[in-house]
Amino acid sequence: MFKFLKITCQEANEICNKSQYGEATTLEKIKLQFHIATCKICSLYAKQNAKLTDIFKAKALDCKQETHCMTSEDKELLKEKLKQVSS
């Protein structure tokens, strides 16, 4: 009856990754939920994947708020080193 919903663990991982970025279709999400309900390993993978995504999103927000620039002195020093290497 639910044969069309059965997927392998590899397919579940691929759908899980796609789902994290909003690229999975509704049918894929249903297949993933069905698989996660029956596979504890993939369930754990999905939880860990979601947690990592949350951590990286939070870190990305922190990085966007900071300005990362080299000082003029550092830029000149880098230019000199590049000239020495290329000569």
VOBA-1610 file (N, C-alpha, C; in pm, whole numbers, padded with zeros to 5 digits, always signed):
BEGIN
Met+00082-00120+00000Met+00000+00000+00000Met+00086+00126+00000Phe+00191+00130+00081Phe+00276+00248+00090Phe+00410+00228+00021Lys+00414+00139-00076Lys+00539+00110-00143Lys+00599+00232-00211Phe+00516+00321-00263Phe+00566+00439-00332Phe+00628+00539-00234Leu+00604+00522-00105Leu+00663+00610-00004Leu+00797+00559+00048Lys+00829+00434+00018Lys+00954+00376+00068Lys+01073+00431-00009Ile+01173+00475+00069Ile+01297+00524+00010Ile+01413+00465+00090Thr+01531+00468+00030Thr+01651+00419+00099Thr+01703+00527+00193Cys+01794+00488+00278Cys+01856+00585+00370Cys+01933+00691+00291Gln+01997+00651+00183Gln+02070+00747+00098Gln+01975+00852+00041Glu+01861+00807-00010Glu+01761+00901-00063Glu+01707+00990+00048Ala+01688+00934+00166Ala+01639+01013+00280Ala+01738+01123+00316Asn+01867+01090+00315Asn+01969+01191+00344Asn+01969+01302+00241Glu+01956+01266+00114Glu+01953+01366+00008Glu+01831+01458+00023Ile+01716+01398+00051Ile+01594+01478+00069Ile+01606+01565+00193Cys+01665+01511+00298Cys+01685+01588+00421Cys+01769+01712+00392Asn+01876+01696+00319Asn+01962+01808+00283Asn+01887+01910+00197Lys+01812+01860+00100Lys+01733+01950+00015Lys+01629+02024+00097Ser+01570+01955+00191Ser+01465+02014+00274Ser+01519+02127+00361Gln+01643+02115+00406Gln+01705+02219+00488Gln+01712+02352+00413Tyr+01724+02346+00282Tyr+01737+02467+00201Tyr+01610+02500+00123Gly+01502+02433+00157Gly+01373+02462+00094Gly+01363+02415-00049Glu+01442+02315-00088Glu+01443+02267-00226Glu+01365+02137-00245Ala+01318+02077-00138Ala+01246+01949-00147Ala+01099+01973-00183Thr+01045+01882-00264Thr+00903+01891-00300Thr+00819+01837-00185Thr+00691+01861-00192Thr+00600+01813-00088Thr+00603+01659-00081Leu+00602+01593-00195Leu+00607+01447-00197Leu+00737+01396-00134Glu+00849+01462-00164Glu+00976+01422-00105Glu+00972+01438+00047Lys+00914+01546+00094Lys+00904+01569+00238Lys+00818+01462+00305Ile+00711+01422+00239Ile+00625+01316+00293Ile+00702+01184+00299Lys+00775+01153+00191Lys+00856+01031+00188Lys+00959+01035+00300Leu+01021+01152+00321Leu+01121+01166+00425Leu+01059+01143+00563Gln+00944+01201+00588Gln+00880+01184+00718Gln+00841+01039+00742Phe+00795+00972+00639Phe+00760+00830+00649Phe+00885+00749+00682His+00995+00780+00615His+01120+00707+00638His+01174+00735+00779Ile+01171+00860+00820Ile+01221+00898+00953Ile+01139+00829+01063Ala+01012+00810+01039Ala+00927+00744+01138Ala+00967+00598+01158Thr+01031+00540+01057Thr+01066+00399+01066Thr+01216+00373+01081Cys+01298+00475+01065Cys+01444+00458+01069Cys+01505+00552+01173Lys+01552+00496+01281Lys+01606+00577+01390Lys+01737+00646+01351Ile+01816+00583+01269Ile+01944+00642+01227Ile+01919+00768+01143Cys+01827+00759+01049Cys+01796+00876+00966Cys+01725+00984+01047Ser+01648+00942+01145Ser+01584+01038+01234Ser+01689+01119+01309Leu+01790+01052+01359Leu+01899+01119+01429Leu+01976+01210+01333Tyr+02000+01162+01211Tyr+02069+01243+01110Tyr+01991+01371+01082Ala+01860+01360+01066Ala+01778+01477+01037Ala+01782+01578+01152Lys+01779+01529+01275Lys+01787+01619+01392Lys+01922+01689+01397Gln+02029+01613+01376Gln+02162+01671+01379Gln+02182+01771+01265Asn+02129+01738+01149Asn+02139+01825+01033Asn+02067+01957+01060Ala+01948+01948+01119Ala+01871+02069+01151Ala+01945+02154+01255Lys+02005+02090+01353Lys+02079+02162+01457Lys+02199+02234+01398Leu+02274+02165+01312Leu+02389+02227+01247Leu+02348+02346+01161Thr+02238+02332+01090Thr+02189+02442+01008Thr+02155+02563+01095Asp+02090+02539+01208Asp+02057+02649+01300Asp+02184+02717+01352Ile+02284+02639+01387Ile+02409+02694+01439Ile+02477+02780+01332Phe+02485+02728+01210Phe+02552+02803+01103Phe+02474+02929+01065Lys+02342+02923+01068Lys+02262+03042+01039Lys+02285+03149+01145Ala+02291+03110+01271Ala+02316+03205+01379Ala+02455+03267+01364Lys+02554+03185+01332Lys+02690+03236+01314Lys+02697+03328+01193Ala+02625+03295+01087Ala+02625+03379+00967Ala+02566+03516+00999Leu+02463+03521+01080Leu+02405+03649+01120Leu+02505+03731+01199Asp+02579+03666+01289Asp+02681+03736+01366Asp+02789+03794+01275Cys+02832+03716+01177Cys+02937+03760+01086Cys+02891+03876+00999Lys+02766+03875+00959Lys+02715+03982+00874Lys+02709+04115+00949Gln+02695+04109+01081Gln+02687+04231+01159Gln+02824+04293+01182Glu+02930+04216+01168Glu+03065+04265+01189Glu+03125+04307+01056Thr+03209+04412+01062Thr+03280+04456+00944Thr+03422+04400+00951His+03460+04330+00847His+03593+04269+00843His+03675+04341+00737Cys+03768+04425+00783Cys+03853+04499+00690Cys+03998+04493+00736Met+04086+04495+00640Met+04228+04503+00672Met+04265+04650+00689Thr+04360+04675+00776Thr+04409+04811+00792Thr+04493+04847+00670Ser+04515+04974+00648Ser+04599+05019+00537Ser+04740+04965+00550Glu+04790+04959+00673Glu+04925+04905+00696Glu+04933+04758+00655Asp+04830+04682+00692Asp+04827+04540+00656Asp+04820+04520+00506Lys+04744+04608+00440Lys+04732+04598+00294Lys+04867+04624+00226Glu+04938+04726+00273Glu+05069+04759+00216Glu+05169+04646+00240Leu+05167+04590+00361Leu+05255+04479+00393Leu+05227+04359+00304Leu+05100+04330+00281Leu+05061+04220+00194Leu+05107+04244+00051Lys+05093+04367+00003Lys+05139+04401-00133Lys+05288+04379-00148Glu+05363+04420-00046Glu+05508+04402-00050Glu+05546+04253-00054Lys+05479+04174+00028Lys+05508+04031+00031Lys+05473+03964-00102Leu+05363+04008-00162Leu+05325+03952-00292Leu+05426+03989-00400Lys+05480+04110-00393Lys+05582+04151-00489Lys+05708+04066-00473Gln+05744+04038-00347Gln+05863+03958-00321Gln+05846+03815-00373Val+05727+03760-00356Val+05700+03624-00401Val+05700+03616-00553Ser+05644+03717-00619Ser+05633+03713-00765Ser+05764+03748-00834Ser+05858+03808-00763Ser+05988+03846-00824Ser+06084+03731-00828
//
